[in-house]
């Protein structure tokens, strides 16, 4: 996840740094990584129209790199446990409800 944040920041550093300077923030490079990640998440999602847009972006950010063999973080929507939860939730939504007695 931090790698994706770094890629996003690198691609948009002029805008991000300009915003930070315009709001009298300290240098983005001086921020601890975790705080920078939180700030960048806020910047990316502050104008989201709904929770679905936020979740779509969250999934993109947490997506494992291609051909990775590293274990997937349990906080990621791509972890086996979280994928099963999402699948179960979808299955419950699509299943016909049982008739009332």
Buried (B, 14 or more C-beta within 10 A) or exposed (E): BEEBBBEBBEEBEEEBBEBBEEEEBEEBEEBEEEEBBEBBBEBBBEEEEEEEEBBEBBEEBBBBEEEEEEEBEEEBBEBEEBEEEBEEEEEEEEEEEEEEE
